[in-house]
Amino acid sequence: MLFFFARAIKFFLKKPTDELILLKSKTRPATNIATTLSWILYDFANTIYSMNVVTMYFSTWVLIDLALSDQYVSFANSFSMTLVAITMPFLGEISDRYQRRMPFLIVYTLCCILFTALIGVSGIVFTNIHTKVSWAIFFFVIANYSYQGGLVFYNALLPSVCSPRSMGRVSGYGVALGYLGSILGLILVLPFVEGAVFGVNIPFIEGGGSVAAFIPSAILFLVFALPSFIFIKDKITERAPTSFKLNIKTSFKKVIDAVSNTKKYPGVLRFLIAKFFYEEAIQTIIIFMAVYAQKVVGFSKSETTTFLIVLTPAAIVGSAIFGVITDHLGPKKTLTVVLIGWICSLSVLVFSNSIVLFWIVGAMVGVFLGSTWTSARPLLISLVPEKMLGEFFGLYSLSGKFAAIFGPILWAAVVYLFQSYGDIFKYKAAIFALNMMIVIGLILLQKVPNIKLKNERFQKTQSNS
């Protein structure tokens, strides 16, 4: 599988020399509106996958429709994240060396789309439950690996589509539009899942259950990702190699050097460790949110879909607002506020059984979910030089993906440990354990510098590098 990715990326990197070389200049070329909007629209596209596949339909299909244990979903997510953790650091370094992020983004996105569709095919074609689940998990691992891998290069493209001063704002708009994509994605696949949208039957379409959501989700991802393939271009600021050479040993050595030399960039290592703890909780909540709503709160599948759709506007508003707050307060202070909000919200969830409070807490979680990414991406960018963004976003991904490996394992372990106490108790215990991880992350974050992104600081970073 990794050989396939390497060959595909090598193909895209084979461009004429004059397209690869752009000598470093003191002025940054202006970005146009189409480029910025295309970057934002990609957030719209990939959140369709995140909501429909990761949050809603894969976990509910396996755990509820097929009545299998949480360990299946936990294993699939953890293994896919293990692949990301192993490969992304050196791929990020390669993208820095060649100053090319778009080839990687295109290859990983197309693979995610293909294998998402194959999850649906496996659920329809195979009748034996063990064969069905085995192939579905295999396809999900590759799809999720590709989705998460693509995010590394998507994040690193942010400086290519906007000015340093507007990074927080553009990042917030991307997250906000992404949540709008999650609404549209849920609504557009409803006819295939239920045969109706909010009780209104759709002619000529028969609902096929959760398994019928995967192929339409893949198609939607492709349609809305296409503009980014067309309009976003890599900005090459210095002479780049003209031939592709994959040297894994050298790439890993540079990543190890980057980790060992983090003293040059105060706060980076502490931020990545803090991110491991708080993201361990957040990534796991994303995976099991729909299952929690159905098994603990008692929602039906249709009510869960409505719940996610209704609460998403809170995430849109929160992302946009916290994008502006990030530009004014600085990303570190903003992220601190967001994590405190997470801790308070999850505490209410653990100690309350009220359905009304569940809706309110769900809205707050929506706000803080989008705001986490809105403030975290600019925080890393503020701490490191731009020419090393691919490498450090590889480490950023490494921290998050290690978190996404251990988060589902922690969830599965707590659920297994308290399974004799019933669904409500064991899932609340799992939420409590995740909340403690956010507390640890918040404590570690406090010694990370709070740097506001400004053009002057950016130019100084460029000249020093």
C-alpha positions as a Markdown table, in Angstrom:
| # | Residue | x | y | z |
|---|---|---|---|---|
| 1 | Met | 0.0 | 0.0 | 0.0 |
| 2 | Leu | 2.8 | 2.4 | 0.9 |
| 3 | Phe | 4.6 | 1.5 | -2.3 |
| 4 | Phe | 1.4 | 2.6 | -4.2 |
| 5 | Phe | 1.4 | 5.9 | -2.5 |
| 6 | Ala | 5.1 | 6.5 | -3.2 |
| 7 | Arg | 4.7 | 5.7 | -6.9 |
| 8 | Ala | 1.6 | 7.9 | -7.2 |
| 9 | Ile | 3.3 | 10.9 | -5.5 |
| 10 | Lys | 6.4 | 10.3 | -7.6 |
| 11 | Phe | 4.3 | 10.6 | -10.8 |
| 12 | Phe | 2.8 | 13.9 | -9.6 |
| 13 | Leu | 6.2 | 15.3 | -8.7 |
| 14 | Lys | 7.6 | 14.8 | -12.2 |
| 15 | Lys | 7.0 | 18.3 | -13.5 |
| 16 | Pro | 9.2 | 20.4 | -15.9 |
| 17 | Thr | 12.1 | 22.1 | -14.1 |
| 18 | Asp | 10.9 | 25.6 | -14.8 |
| 19 | Glu | 7.8 | 24.8 | -12.8 |
| 20 | Leu | 9.7 | 23.5 | -9.9 |
| 21 | Ile | 12.2 | 26.4 | -9.5 |
| 22 | Leu | 11.3 | 29.8 | -8.1 |
| 23 | Leu | 14.1 | 31.8 | -6.6 |
| 24 | Lys | 13.5 | 33.3 | -3.2 |
| 25 | Ser | 12.4 | 36.9 | -3.2 |
| 26 | Lys | 11.7 | 39.4 | -0.5 |
| 27 | Thr | 8.1 | 39.9 | -1.5 |
| 28 | Arg | 5.5 | 37.2 | -1.3 |
| 29 | Pro | 3.2 | 36.8 | -4.4 |
| 30 | Ala | -0.3 | 37.7 | -3.8 |
| 31 | Thr | -2.9 | 35.0 | -3.5 |
| 32 | Asn | -6.2 | 35.3 | -5.3 |
| 33 | Ile | -9.7 | 34.7 | -4.1 |
| 34 | Ala | -10.2 | 31.5 | -6.0 |
| 35 | Thr | -7.2 | 30.0 | -4.3 |
| 36 | Thr | -8.4 | 30.9 | -0.8 |
| 37 | Leu | -11.9 | 29.8 | -1.4 |
| 38 | Ser | -10.7 | 26.5 | -2.8 |
| 39 | Trp | -8.7 | 25.9 | 0.3 |
| 40 | Ile | -11.7 | 26.7 | 2.5 |
| 41 | Leu | -13.9 | 24.5 | 0.3 |
| 42 | Tyr | -11.6 | 21.5 | 0.8 |
| 43 | Asp | -12.5 | 21.7 | 4.5 |
| 44 | Phe | -16.1 | 21.6 | 3.4 |
| 45 | Ala | -15.4 | 18.4 | 1.3 |
| 46 | Asn | -13.3 | 16.4 | 3.8 |
| 47 | Thr | -15.7 | 17.1 | 6.7 |
| 48 | Ile | -18.4 | 15.3 | 4.7 |
| 49 | Tyr | -16.2 | 12.2 | 5.1 |
| 50 | Ser | -15.4 | 12.9 | 8.7 |
| 51 | Met | -19.0 | 13.3 | 9.7 |
| 52 | Asn | -20.7 | 10.7 | 7.5 |
| 53 | Val | -18.1 | 8.0 | 7.8 |
| 54 | Val | -16.1 | 8.4 | 11.0 |
| 55 | Thr | -18.7 | 10.0 | 13.3 |
| 56 | Met | -22.0 | 8.7 | 12.1 |
| 57 | Tyr | -22.3 | 5.6 | 9.8 |
| 58 | Phe | -19.2 | 3.4 | 10.2 |
| 59 | Ser | -19.4 | 3.1 | 14.0 |
| 60 | Thr | -23.3 | 2.8 | 14.1 |
| 61 | Trp | -23.2 | 0.2 | 11.2 |
| 62 | Val | -20.6 | -2.0 | 13.0 |
| 63 | Leu | -21.7 | -1.5 | 16.6 |
| 64 | Ile | -25.5 | -1.2 | 16.3 |
| 65 | Asp | -26.6 | -2.6 | 12.9 |
| 66 | Leu | -24.2 | -5.6 | 13.0 |
| 67 | Ala | -24.2 | -5.7 | 16.8 |
| 68 | Leu | -20.4 | -6.1 | 17.2 |
| 69 | Ser | -18.3 | -4.8 | 20.0 |
| 70 | Asp | -16.5 | -1.4 | 20.4 |
| 71 | Gln | -13.2 | -3.2 | 19.9 |
| 72 | Tyr | -13.8 | -3.5 | 16.1 |
| 73 | Val | -14.2 | 0.2 | 15.6 |
| 74 | Ser | -11.4 | 1.0 | 18.1 |
| 75 | Phe | -9.0 | -1.3 | 16.3 |
| 76 | Ala | -9.8 | 0.1 | 12.8 |
| 77 | Asn | -9.3 | 3.7 | 13.9 |
| 78 | Ser | -6.2 | 3.0 | 16.0 |
| 79 | Phe | -4.5 | 0.9 | 13.3 |
| 80 | Ser | -5.2 | 3.6 | 10.6 |
| 81 | Met | -3.7 | 6.2 | 12.9 |
| 82 | Thr | -0.6 | 4.0 | 13.5 |
| 83 | Leu | 0.1 | 4.0 | 9.8 |
| 84 | Val | -0.3 | 7.8 | 9.8 |
| 85 | Ala | 2.1 | 8.1 | 12.7 |
| 86 | Ile | 4.7 | 6.0 | 11.0 |
| 87 | Thr | 4.6 | 7.6 | 7.6 |
| 88 | Met | 3.6 | 11.2 | 7.9 |
| 89 | Pro | 6.8 | 12.7 | 9.5 |
| 90 | Phe | 9.1 | 11.6 | 6.7 |
| 91 | Leu | 6.5 | 12.4 | 4.0 |
| 92 | Gly | 6.2 | 15.9 | 5.5 |
| 93 | Glu | 9.9 | 16.3 | 5.3 |
| 94 | Ile | 9.9 | 15.2 | 1.7 |
| 95 | Ser | 7.2 | 17.8 | 0.9 |
| 96 | Asp | 9.4 | 20.5 | 2.5 |
| 97 | Arg | 12.4 | 19.4 | 0.5 |
| 98 | Tyr | 10.5 | 19.5 | -2.8 |
| 99 | Gln | 8.3 | 22.4 | -1.6 |
| 100 | Arg | 5.3 | 20.5 | -3.0 |
| 101 | Arg | 2.2 | 19.8 | -1.0 |
| 102 | Met | -0.5 | 19.5 | -3.7 |
| 103 | Pro | 0.7 | 16.2 | -5.2 |
| 104 | Phe | 0.5 | 14.6 | -1.8 |
| 105 | Leu | -2.9 | 16.1 | -1.1 |
| 106 | Ile | -4.3 | 14.9 | -4.4 |
| 107 | Val | -3.1 | 11.4 | -4.1 |
| 108 | Tyr | -4.3 | 10.9 | -0.5 |
| 109 | Thr | -7.7 | 12.5 | -1.2 |
| 110 | Leu | -8.4 | 10.3 | -4.2 |
| 111 | Cys | -7.4 | 7.2 | -2.2 |
| 112 | Cys | -9.7 | 8.2 | 0.6 |
| 113 | Ile | -12.6 | 8.6 | -1.8 |
| 114 | Leu | -12.0 | 5.3 | -3.6 |
| 115 | Phe | -11.7 | 3.2 | -0.4 |
| 116 | Thr | -14.7 | 5.0 | 1.2 |
| 117 | Ala | -16.8 | 3.8 | -1.7 |
| 118 | Leu | -15.4 | 0.3 | -1.3 |
| 119 | Ile | -16.6 | 0.1 | 2.3 |
| 120 | Gly | -20.1 | 0.5 | 0.9 |
| 121 | Val | -19.4 | -2.1 | -1.8 |
| 122 | Ser | -18.2 | -4.6 | 0.8 |
| 123 | Gly | -21.4 | -4.1 | 2.8 |
| 124 | Ile | -23.6 | -4.8 | -0.2 |
| 125 | Val | -21.6 | -7.6 | -2.0 |
| 126 | Phe | -20.7 | -9.8 | 0.9 |
| 127 | Thr | -23.3 | -11.8 | 2.8 |
| 128 | Asn | -21.2 | -13.5 | 5.4 |
| 129 | Ile | -20.9 | -11.2 | 8.3 |
| 130 | His | -17.2 | -12.0 | 9.1 |
| 131 | Thr | -16.2 | -11.5 | 5.4 |
| 132 | Lys | -18.2 | -8.3 | 5.3 |
| 133 | Val | -16.7 | -6.8 | 8.4 |
| 134 | Ser | -13.1 | -7.9 | 7.6 |
| 135 | Trp | -13.2 | -6.2 | 4.2 |
| 136 | Ala | -15.0 | -3.2 | 5.5 |
| 137 | Ile | -12.4 | -2.7 | 8.3 |
| 138 | Phe | -9.6 | -3.1 | 5.7 |
| 139 | Phe | -11.1 | -0.5 | 3.4 |
| 140 | Phe | -11.8 | 1.8 | 6.3 |
| 141 | Val | -8.2 | 1.6 | 7.5 |
| 142 | Ile | -6.9 | 2.7 | 4.1 |
| 143 | Ala | -9.6 | 5.4 | 3.7 |
| 144 | Asn | -9.0 | 6.8 | 7.1 |
| 145 | Tyr | -5.3 | 6.7 | 6.7 |
| 146 | Ser | -5.6 | 8.6 | 3.5 |
| 147 | Tyr | -8.0 | 11.2 | 5.0 |
| 148 | Gln | -5.7 | 11.9 | 7.9 |
| 149 | Gly | -2.6 | 11.9 | 5.7 |
| 150 | Gly | -4.2 | 14.4 | 3.4 |
| 151 | Leu | -4.8 | 16.8 | 6.3 |
| 152 | Val | -1.1 | 17.1 | 7.0 |
| 153 | Phe | -0.5 | 18.7 | 3.6 |
| 154 | Tyr | -3.8 | 20.6 | 3.6 |
| 155 | Asn | -2.8 | 22.3 | 6.8 |
| 156 | Ala | 0.7 | 23.1 | 5.5 |
| 157 | Leu | -0.9 | 24.8 | 2.5 |
| 158 | Leu | -2.5 | 27.5 | 4.7 |
| 159 | Pro | 0.4 | 30.1 | 4.2 |
| 160 | Ser | 0.1 | 29.6 | 0.5 |
| 161 | Val | -3.5 | 30.8 | 0.3 |
| 162 | Cys | -3.6 | 33.8 | 2.6 |
| 163 | Ser | -1.4 | 36.4 | 4.4 |
| 164 | Pro | 0.0 | 35.7 | 7.9 |
| 165 | Arg | -2.3 | 38.3 | 9.5 |
| 166 | Ser | -5.4 | 36.5 | 8.2 |
| 167 | Met | -4.4 | 32.9 | 8.9 |
| 168 | Gly | -6.6 | 32.6 | 12.0 |
| 169 | Arg | -9.6 | 34.1 | 10.1 |
| 170 | Val | -9.1 | 31.9 | 7.0 |
| 171 | Ser | -8.6 | 28.8 | 9.2 |
| 172 | Gly | -11.8 | 29.6 | 11.1 |
| 173 | Tyr | -13.7 | 30.1 | 7.8 |
| 174 | Gly | -12.4 | 26.7 | 6.6 |
| 175 | Val | -13.6 | 25.0 | 9.8 |
| 176 | Ala | -16.9 | 26.8 | 9.7 |
| 177 | Leu | -17.6 | 25.9 | 6.1 |
| 178 | Gly | -16.5 | 22.3 | 6.9 |
| 179 | Tyr | -19.3 | 22.0 | 9.4 |
| 180 | Leu | -21.7 | 23.4 | 6.8 |
| 181 | Gly | -20.4 | 20.5 | 4.7 |
| 182 | Ser | -21.2 | 18.1 | 7.4 |
| 183 | Ile | -24.8 | 19.3 | 7.4 |
| 184 | Leu | -25.1 | 19.0 | 3.7 |
| 185 | Gly | -23.4 | 15.6 | 3.7 |
| 186 | Leu | -25.8 | 14.2 | 6.3 |
| 187 | Ile | -28.8 | 15.5 | 4.4 |
| 188 | Leu | -27.8 | 14.4 | 1.0 |
| 189 | Val | -27.1 | 10.8 | 2.1 |
| 190 | Leu | -30.3 | 10.5 | 4.1 |
| 191 | Pro | -32.4 | 9.4 | 1.1 |
| 192 | Phe | -30.0 | 6.5 | 0.5 |
| 193 | Val | -30.0 | 5.5 | 4.2 |
| 194 | Glu | -33.7 | 6.0 | 5.1 |
| 195 | Gly | -35.4 | 6.6 | 1.7 |
| 196 | Ala | -36.7 | 9.9 | 3.1 |
| 197 | Val | -35.5 | 13.3 | 4.4 |
| 198 | Phe | -37.1 | 14.4 | 7.6 |
| 199 | Gly | -40.1 | 12.1 | 7.0 |
| 200 | Val | -40.6 | 13.2 | 3.3 |
| 201 | Asn | -40.2 | 10.2 | 1.0 |
| 202 | Ile | -37.8 | 10.6 | -2.0 |
| 203 | Pro | -39.1 | 9.1 | -5.2 |
| 204 | Phe | -37.2 | 6.3 | -6.9 |
| 205 | Ile | -34.8 | 5.9 | -3.9 |
| 206 | Glu | -35.1 | 3.1 | -1.4 |
| 207 | Gly | -33.3 | 3.4 | 2.0 |
| 208 | Gly | -30.5 | 0.8 | 2.4 |
| 209 | Gly | -29.5 | 1.5 | 6.0 |
| 210 | Ser | -26.2 | 2.8 | 7.3 |
| 211 | Val | -24.1 | 0.8 | 4.7 |
| 212 | Ala | -25.8 | 2.8 | 1.9 |
| 213 | Ala | -24.1 | 6.0 | 3.1 |
| 214 | Phe | -20.6 | 5.3 | 2.0 |
| 215 | Ile | -20.7 | 5.5 | -1.8 |
| 216 | Pro | -22.7 | 8.8 | -1.8 |
| 217 | Ser | -20.3 | 10.3 | 0.8 |
| 218 | Ala | -17.3 | 9.4 | -1.4 |
| 219 | Ile | -18.9 | 11.1 | -4.4 |
| 220 | Leu | -19.7 | 14.2 | -2.5 |
| 221 | Phe | -16.1 | 14.4 | -1.2 |
| 222 | Leu | -14.8 | 14.2 | -4.8 |
| 223 | Val | -17.1 | 16.8 | -6.1 |
| 224 | Phe | -16.2 | 19.5 | -3.5 |
| 225 | Ala | -12.5 | 18.7 | -3.4 |
| 226 | Leu | -12.0 | 19.2 | -7.2 |
| 227 | Pro | -11.6 | 23.0 | -7.0 |
| 228 | Ser | -8.6 | 22.6 | -4.7 |
| 229 | Phe | -6.9 | 20.4 | -7.2 |
| 230 | Ile | -7.4 | 23.0 | -9.9 |
| 231 | Phe | -6.8 | 26.4 | -8.2 |
| 232 | Ile | -4.3 | 25.8 | -5.3 |
| 233 | Lys | -0.7 | 25.9 | -6.4 |
| 234 | Asp | 2.4 | 25.3 | -4.4 |
| 235 | Lys | 4.5 | 28.4 | -3.7 |
| 236 | Ile | 8.2 | 27.5 | -4.1 |
| 237 | Thr | 10.4 | 30.1 | -2.4 |
| 238 | Glu | 13.9 | 28.6 | -3.1 |
| 239 | Arg | 15.6 | 26.3 | -5.5 |
| 240 | Ala | 14.0 | 22.8 | -5.3 |
| 241 | Pro | 15.4 | 19.4 | -6.5 |
| 242 | Thr | 14.5 | 18.5 | -10.1 |
| 243 | Ser | 14.3 | 14.8 | -9.6 |
| 244 | Phe | 12.5 | 12.6 | -7.2 |
| 245 | Lys | 14.5 | 10.5 | -4.8 |
| 246 | Leu | 12.9 | 8.7 | -1.8 |
| 247 | Asn | 15.4 | 8.3 | 1.1 |
| 248 | Ile | 13.5 | 7.1 | 4.1 |
| 249 | Lys | 16.5 | 7.0 | 6.3 |
| 250 | Thr | 17.5 | 10.6 | 5.6 |
| 251 | Ser | 13.9 | 11.8 | 6.0 |
| 252 | Phe | 13.5 | 10.1 | 9.4 |
| 253 | Lys | 16.8 | 11.4 | 10.5 |
| 254 | Lys | 15.7 | 15.0 | 9.7 |
| 255 | Val | 12.5 | 14.4 | 11.7 |
| 256 | Ile | 14.4 | 13.1 | 14.7 |
| 257 | Asp | 16.7 | 16.1 | 14.4 |
| 258 | Ala | 13.7 | 18.3 | 14.4 |
| 259 | Val | 12.3 | 16.7 | 17.6 |
| 260 | Ser | 15.7 | 16.9 | 19.3 |
| 261 | Asn | 16.3 | 20.5 | 18.2 |
| 262 | Thr | 12.9 | 21.8 | 19.4 |
| 263 | Lys | 14.8 | 24.1 | 21.8 |
| 264 | Lys | 15.4 | 26.3 | 18.9 |
| 265 | Tyr | 11.6 | 26.9 | 18.7 |
| 266 | Pro | 10.4 | 27.5 | 22.3 |
| 267 | Gly | 7.1 | 25.8 | 23.1 |
| 268 | Val | 6.9 | 23.5 | 20.1 |
| 269 | Leu | 7.6 | 20.2 | 21.9 |
| 270 | Arg | 5.4 | 21.2 | 24.9 |
| 271 | Phe | 2.5 | 22.1 | 22.5 |
| 272 | Leu | 2.8 | 18.8 | 20.7 |
| 273 | Ile | 2.7 | 16.9 | 24.0 |
| 274 | Ala | -0.3 | 18.9 | 25.2 |
| 275 | Lys | -2.0 | 18.3 | 21.9 |
| 276 | Phe | -1.5 | 14.5 | 22.3 |
| 277 | Phe | -3.5 | 14.6 | 25.5 |
| 278 | Tyr | -6.4 | 16.9 | 24.6 |
| 279 | Glu | -6.7 | 15.4 | 21.1 |
| 280 | Glu | -6.7 | 11.9 | 22.5 |
| 281 | Ala | -10.1 | 12.8 | 24.0 |
| 282 | Ile | -11.5 | 14.9 | 21.1 |
| 283 | Gln | -10.7 | 12.4 | 18.4 |
| 284 | Thr | -12.3 | 9.6 | 20.3 |
| 285 | Ile | -15.4 | 11.6 | 21.1 |
| 286 | Ile | -15.8 | 12.3 | 17.3 |
| 287 | Ile | -15.7 | 8.5 | 16.7 |
| 288 | Phe | -18.2 | 7.5 | 19.3 |
| 289 | Met | -20.5 | 10.5 | 19.5 |
| 290 | Ala | -23.3 | 8.9 | 17.5 |
| 291 | Val | -23.0 | 5.6 | 19.4 |
| 292 | Tyr | -23.2 | 7.5 | 22.7 |
| 293 | Ala | -26.3 | 9.4 | 21.6 |
| 294 | Gln | -28.1 | 6.1 | 20.7 |
| 295 | Lys | -26.9 | 3.8 | 23.5 |
| 296 | Val | -26.9 | 6.3 | 26.5 |
| 297 | Val | -29.4 | 9.0 | 25.6 |
| 298 | Gly | -31.7 | 6.7 | 23.7 |
| 299 | Phe | -31.9 | 8.4 | 20.4 |
| 300 | Ser | -32.9 | 6.5 | 17.3 |
| 301 | Lys | -30.7 | 6.7 | 14.2 |
| 302 | Ser | -32.9 | 9.3 | 12.6 |
| 303 | Glu | -32.9 | 11.4 | 15.9 |
| 304 | Thr | -29.1 | 11.1 | 16.0 |
| 305 | Thr | -28.9 | 12.5 | 12.4 |
| 306 | Thr | -31.2 | 15.3 | 13.3 |
| 307 | Phe | -29.2 | 16.0 | 16.5 |
| 308 | Leu | -25.9 | 16.3 | 14.5 |
| 309 | Ile | -27.5 | 18.5 | 11.8 |
| 310 | Val | -29.2 | 20.9 | 14.3 |
| 311 | Leu | -26.0 | 21.3 | 16.4 |
| 312 | Thr | -23.7 | 21.9 | 13.5 |
| 313 | Pro | -24.6 | 25.6 | 13.1 |
| 314 | Ala | -23.2 | 26.2 | 16.6 |
| 315 | Ala | -19.9 | 24.7 | 15.3 |
| 316 | Ile | -20.0 | 27.0 | 12.3 |
| 317 | Val | -20.6 | 30.1 | 14.4 |
| 318 | Gly | -18.0 | 29.1 | 17.0 |
| 319 | Ser | -15.3 | 28.4 | 14.4 |
| 320 | Ala | -15.8 | 31.8 | 12.7 |
| 321 | Ile | -15.9 | 33.7 | 16.0 |
| 322 | Phe | -12.9 | 31.9 | 17.5 |
| 323 | Gly | -11.0 | 32.5 | 14.2 |
| 324 | Val | -11.3 | 36.3 | 14.8 |
| 325 | Ile | -10.5 | 35.8 | 18.6 |
| 326 | Thr | -7.4 | 33.9 | 17.6 |
| 327 | Asp | -6.1 | 36.8 | 15.5 |
| 328 | His | -6.7 | 39.2 | 18.4 |
| 329 | Leu | -5.9 | 37.2 | 21.6 |
| 330 | Gly | -3.3 | 35.0 | 20.0 |
| 331 | Pro | -3.7 | 31.2 | 19.4 |
| 332 | Lys | -2.4 | 30.0 | 22.8 |
| 333 | Lys | -4.9 | 32.1 | 24.9 |
| 334 | Thr | -7.7 | 31.2 | 22.6 |
| 335 | Leu | -6.9 | 27.4 | 22.8 |
| 336 | Thr | -6.8 | 27.7 | 26.6 |
| 337 | Val | -10.4 | 29.1 | 26.6 |
| 338 | Val | -11.5 | 26.4 | 24.3 |
| 339 | Leu | -10.1 | 23.5 | 26.4 |
| 340 | Ile | -11.7 | 24.9 | 29.5 |
| 341 | Gly | -15.0 | 24.9 | 27.6 |
| 342 | Trp | -14.4 | 21.2 | 26.7 |
| 343 | Ile | -13.8 | 20.3 | 30.3 |
| 344 | Cys | -16.9 | 22.0 | 31.6 |
| 345 | Ser | -19.1 | 20.5 | 28.9 |
| 346 | Leu | -17.9 | 16.9 | 29.3 |
| 347 | Ser | -18.3 | 17.2 | 33.1 |
| 348 | Val | -21.9 | 18.1 | 32.7 |
| 349 | Leu | -22.3 | 15.2 | 30.3 |
| 350 | Val | -20.9 | 12.7 | 32.8 |
| 351 | Phe | -23.0 | 13.9 | 35.8 |
| 352 | Ser | -26.3 | 14.6 | 34.1 |
| 353 | Asn | -28.9 | 12.4 | 32.5 |
| 354 | Ser | -31.1 | 15.3 | 31.2 |
| 355 | Ile | -31.9 | 15.1 | 27.5 |
| 356 | Val | -32.3 | 18.9 | 27.5 |
| 357 | Leu | -28.8 | 19.3 | 29.0 |
| 358 | Phe | -27.5 | 16.8 | 26.4 |
| 359 | Trp | -28.7 | 19.1 | 23.6 |
| 360 | Ile | -27.1 | 22.1 | 25.3 |
| 361 | Val | -23.8 | 20.4 | 25.9 |
| 362 | Gly | -23.9 | 19.0 | 22.4 |
| 363 | Ala | -24.1 | 22.6 | 21.1 |
| 364 | Met | -21.2 | 23.7 | 23.2 |
| 365 | Val | -19.2 | 20.7 | 22.1 |
| 366 | Gly | -19.9 | 21.7 | 18.5 |
| 367 | Val | -18.6 | 25.2 | 19.2 |
| 368 | Phe | -15.4 | 24.0 | 20.9 |
| 369 | Leu | -14.8 | 21.2 | 18.4 |
| 370 | Gly | -14.4 | 23.7 | 15.5 |
| 371 | Ser | -12.6 | 26.2 | 17.7 |
| 372 | Thr | -9.9 | 23.7 | 18.7 |
| 373 | Trp | -8.6 | 23.3 | 15.1 |
| 374 | Thr | -9.1 | 27.0 | 14.4 |
| 375 | Ser | -6.7 | 28.0 | 17.1 |
| 376 | Ala | -4.3 | 25.0 | 17.1 |
| 377 | Arg | -3.2 | 25.4 | 13.5 |
| 378 | Pro | -2.1 | 29.0 | 13.8 |
| 379 | Leu | -0.5 | 28.2 | 17.1 |
| 380 | Leu | 2.0 | 25.8 | 15.5 |
| 381 | Ile | 2.5 | 28.2 | 12.6 |
| 382 | Ser | 3.4 | 31.0 | 15.0 |
| 383 | Leu | 6.1 | 28.8 | 16.6 |
| 384 | Val | 8.1 | 27.6 | 13.6 |
| 385 | Pro | 9.6 | 29.0 | 10.4 |
| 386 | Glu | 7.4 | 28.8 | 7.3 |
| 387 | Lys | 9.9 | 26.8 | 5.2 |
| 388 | Met | 9.7 | 24.0 | 7.9 |
| 389 | Leu | 5.9 | 23.9 | 8.1 |
| 390 | Gly | 5.6 | 20.6 | 6.2 |
| 391 | Glu | 8.1 | 18.9 | 8.6 |
| 392 | Phe | 6.5 | 20.4 | 11.7 |
| 393 | Phe | 2.9 | 19.7 | 10.5 |
| 394 | Gly | 4.2 | 16.1 | 10.2 |
| 395 | Leu | 5.1 | 16.2 | 13.9 |
| 396 | Tyr | 1.8 | 17.9 | 14.6 |
| 397 | Ser | 0.1 | 15.0 | 12.8 |
| 398 | Leu | 2.3 | 12.6 | 14.7 |
| 399 | Ser | 1.2 | 14.0 | 18.0 |
| 400 | Gly | -2.4 | 13.9 | 17.0 |
| 401 | Lys | -2.3 | 10.5 | 15.4 |
| 402 | Phe | -0.6 | 8.9 | 18.4 |
| 403 | Ala | -3.5 | 10.4 | 20.4 |
| 404 | Ala | -5.9 | 8.9 | 18.0 |
| 405 | Ile | -4.2 | 5.5 | 18.4 |
| 406 | Phe | -4.5 | 5.6 | 22.2 |
| 407 | Gly | -7.8 | 7.4 | 22.5 |
| 408 | Pro | -9.9 | 4.5 | 21.1 |
| 409 | Ile | -7.9 | 2.0 | 23.0 |
| 410 | Leu | -8.6 | 3.9 | 26.2 |
| 411 | Trp | -12.3 | 4.1 | 25.3 |
| 412 | Ala | -12.4 | 0.3 | 24.5 |
| 413 | Ala | -10.5 | -0.5 | 27.7 |
| 414 | Val | -12.8 | 1.5 | 30.0 |
| 415 | Val | -16.0 | 0.2 | 28.3 |
| 416 | Tyr | -14.7 | -3.4 | 28.6 |
| 417 | Leu | -13.7 | -2.8 | 32.3 |
| 418 | Phe | -17.2 | -1.5 | 33.2 |
| 419 | Gln | -19.3 | -3.5 | 30.8 |
| 420 | Ser | -21.0 | -5.4 | 33.7 |
| 421 | Tyr | -22.5 | -2.1 | 34.9 |
| 422 | Gly | -24.5 | -1.5 | 31.7 |
| 423 | Asp | -24.3 | 0.8 | 28.7 |
| 424 | Ile | -25.0 | 4.1 | 30.5 |
| 425 | Phe | -22.4 | 3.7 | 33.3 |
| 426 | Lys | -19.6 | 2.3 | 31.1 |
| 427 | Tyr | -20.0 | 5.0 | 28.4 |
| 428 | Lys | -20.1 | 7.8 | 31.0 |
| 429 | Ala | -17.0 | 6.3 | 32.6 |
| 430 | Ala | -15.3 | 6.4 | 29.2 |
| 431 | Ile | -16.2 | 10.1 | 28.8 |
| 432 | Phe | -14.8 | 10.8 | 32.3 |
| 433 | Ala | -11.5 | 9.2 | 31.4 |
| 434 | Leu | -11.3 | 11.3 | 28.2 |
| 435 | Asn | -12.1 | 14.5 | 30.1 |
| 436 | Met | -9.1 | 13.8 | 32.4 |
| 437 | Met | -6.9 | 13.7 | 29.3 |
| 438 | Ile | -8.1 | 17.2 | 28.3 |
| 439 | Val | -7.2 | 18.5 | 31.8 |
| 440 | Ile | -3.7 | 17.2 | 31.5 |
| 441 | Gly | -3.4 | 18.8 | 28.0 |
| 442 | Leu | -4.6 | 22.1 | 29.4 |
| 443 | Ile | -2.0 | 22.1 | 32.2 |
| 444 | Leu | 0.8 | 21.4 | 29.8 |
| 445 | Leu | -0.3 | 24.1 | 27.4 |
| 446 | Gln | 0.2 | 26.9 | 29.8 |
| 447 | Lys | 3.9 | 27.3 | 29.3 |
| 448 | Val | 3.6 | 27.5 | 25.5 |
| 449 | Pro | 4.4 | 31.1 | 24.2 |
| 450 | Asn | 1.4 | 33.1 | 23.0 |
| 451 | Ile | 2.6 | 34.7 | 19.7 |
| 452 | Lys | 0.2 | 36.7 | 17.6 |
| 453 | Leu | 0.8 | 36.2 | 13.9 |
| 454 | Lys | 1.8 | 39.4 | 12.2 |
| 455 | Asn | 3.4 | 40.3 | 8.9 |
| 456 | Glu | 6.4 | 41.9 | 10.7 |
| 457 | Arg | 7.1 | 38.7 | 12.7 |
| 458 | Phe | 6.6 | 36.6 | 9.6 |
| 459 | Gln | 9.1 | 38.6 | 7.5 |
| 460 | Lys | 11.6 | 38.4 | 10.4 |
| 461 | Thr | 11.2 | 34.6 | 10.5 |
| 462 | Gln | 11.8 | 34.4 | 6.8 |
| 463 | Ser | 15.0 | 36.5 | 6.9 |
| 464 | Asn | 16.4 | 34.6 | 9.8 |
| 465 | Ser | 15.8 | 31.3 | 8.1 |
